[in-house]
Amino acid sequence: MTDLLRIPQHFHTVADVLGTAEKLNLPNILVLSELENGNLVILDDGLSLAQANWIVDRFKQLMLSGATG
């Protein structure tokens, strides 16, 4: 079974999020955000659309199952 890891549970700044990702040397980076005007922003480290979609689907599945890390 796959676990949803949240290290730590909440961050206070974007710098903290990115710094932790860098320290963990994470592969397959996908950052999703929404601007104040409602526009969506997606940043990645070279993922294909299929890879990004796969990651999003897995996260949605874990969140809907109640896995909170």
Beta strands, then each sheet from edge to edge (+ up, - down):
strand 1: 30-34
strand 2: 40-44
sheet 1: 1+ 2-
end
